[in-house]
């Protein structure tokens, strides 16, 4: 629940870098990039690059990262 609240706050800034940093912080808190790589099937190097403040992940990568952290992407009005 805390991860979702943290991620929502990062999204509210409108800065992609904030979102990527929040995802990185969540990954670090939940076992690190190596564990995230195992859970997502993505390479560690790809995750380090993706979860940097300049990261620009493909939707499939973003969804895999969210799923591995027990999160999902939703849209609301």
TORKOL-4160 file (C-alpha; in steps of 0.2 Angstrom, whole numbers, padded with zeros to 4 digits, m for minus):
77
<pt num="1" X="0000" Y="0000" Z="0000"/>
<pt num="2" X="0014" Y="0012" Z="0004"/>
<pt num="3" X="0022" Y="0009" Z="m0013"/>
<pt num="4" X="0006" Y="0013" Z="m0022"/>
<pt num="5" X="0004" Y="0029" Z="m0012"/>
<pt num="6" X="0023" Y="0034" Z="m0015"/>
<pt num="7" X="0021" Y="0030" Z="m0034"/>
<pt num="8" X="0005" Y="0040" Z="m0035"/>
<pt num="9" X="0014" Y="0055" Z="m0027"/>
<pt num="10" X="0028" Y="0053" Z="m0040"/>
<pt num="11" X="0015" Y="0053" Z="m0054"/>
<pt num="12" X="0007" Y="0069" Z="m0048"/>
<pt num="13" X="0023" Y="0079" Z="m0051"/>
<pt num="14" X="0021" Y="0075" Z="m0070"/>
<pt num="15" X="0040" Y="0072" Z="m0071"/>
<pt num="16" X="0045" Y="0055" Z="m0079"/>
<pt num="17" X="0061" Y="0056" Z="m0069"/>
<pt num="18" X="0052" Y="0056" Z="m0053"/>
<pt num="19" X="0041" Y="0041" Z="m0058"/>
<pt num="20" X="0057" Y="0031" Z="m0063"/>
<pt num="21" X="0066" Y="0035" Z="m0047"/>
<pt num="22" X="0051" Y="0030" Z="m0037"/>
<pt num="23" X="0050" Y="0013" Z="m0046"/>
<pt num="24" X="0069" Y="0011" Z="m0042"/>
<pt num="25" X="0066" Y="0015" Z="m0024"/>
<pt num="26" X="0052" Y="0003" Z="m0023"/>
<pt num="27" X="0063" Y="m0011" Z="m0031"/>
<pt num="28" X="0077" Y="m0007" Z="m0020"/>
<pt num="29" X="0066" Y="m0009" Z="m0004"/>
<pt num="30" X="0059" Y="m0025" Z="m0011"/>
<pt num="31" X="0075" Y="m0035" Z="m0014"/>
<pt num="32" X="0085" Y="m0025" Z="m0027"/>
<pt num="33" X="0087" Y="m0025" Z="m0045"/>
<pt num="34" X="0094" Y="m0042" Z="m0046"/>
<pt num="35" X="0078" Y="m0049" Z="m0038"/>
<pt num="36" X="0067" Y="m0038" Z="m0050"/>
<pt num="37" X="0077" Y="m0045" Z="m0065"/>
<pt num="38" X="0072" Y="m0063" Z="m0060"/>
<pt num="39" X="0054" Y="m0058" Z="m0057"/>
<pt num="40" X="0052" Y="m0048" Z="m0073"/>
<pt num="41" X="0063" Y="m0058" Z="m0085"/>
<pt num="42" X="0072" Y="m0042" Z="m0089"/>
<pt num="43" X="0091" Y="m0040" Z="m0089"/>
<pt num="44" X="0098" Y="m0031" Z="m0074"/>
<pt num="45" X="0107" Y="m0018" Z="m0085"/>
<pt num="46" X="0091" Y="m0014" Z="m0094"/>
<pt num="47" X="0082" Y="m0011" Z="m0077"/>
<pt num="48" X="0096" Y="0000" Z="m0071"/>
<pt num="49" X="0095" Y="0010" Z="m0087"/>
<pt num="50" X="0076" Y="0010" Z="m0087"/>
<pt num="51" X="0074" Y="0015" Z="m0068"/>
<pt num="52" X="0086" Y="0030" Z="m0070"/>
<pt num="53" X="0079" Y="0047" Z="m0069"/>
<pt num="54" X="0081" Y="0048" Z="m0088"/>
<pt num="55" X="0073" Y="0031" Z="m0091"/>
<pt num="56" X="0060" Y="0029" Z="m0104"/>
<pt num="57" X="0053" Y="0011" Z="m0103"/>
<pt num="58" X="0042" Y="0002" Z="m0115"/>
<pt num="59" X="0025" Y="m0001" Z="m0109"/>
<pt num="60" X="0028" Y="m0019" Z="m0108"/>
<pt num="61" X="0043" Y="m0016" Z="m0097"/>
<pt num="62" X="0034" Y="m0004" Z="m0086"/>
<pt num="63" X="0019" Y="m0016" Z="m0084"/>
<pt num="64" X="0031" Y="m0031" Z="m0079"/>
<pt num="65" X="0040" Y="m0020" Z="m0066"/>
<pt num="66" X="0023" Y="m0014" Z="m0059"/>
<pt num="67" X="0017" Y="m0032" Z="m0058"/>
<pt num="68" X="0033" Y="m0039" Z="m0050"/>
<pt num="69" X="0030" Y="m0026" Z="m0036"/>
<pt num="70" X="0012" Y="m0030" Z="m0034"/>
<pt num="71" X="0006" Y="m0015" Z="m0042"/>
<pt num="72" X="m0005" Y="m0011" Z="m0058"/>
<pt num="73" X="m0008" Y="0003" Z="m0070"/>
<pt num="74" X="m0025" Y="0010" Z="m0069"/>
<pt num="75" X="m0034" Y="0025" Z="m0077"/>
<pt num="76" X="m0047" Y="0035" Z="m0069"/>
<pt num="77" X="m0057" Y="0051" Z="m0073"/>
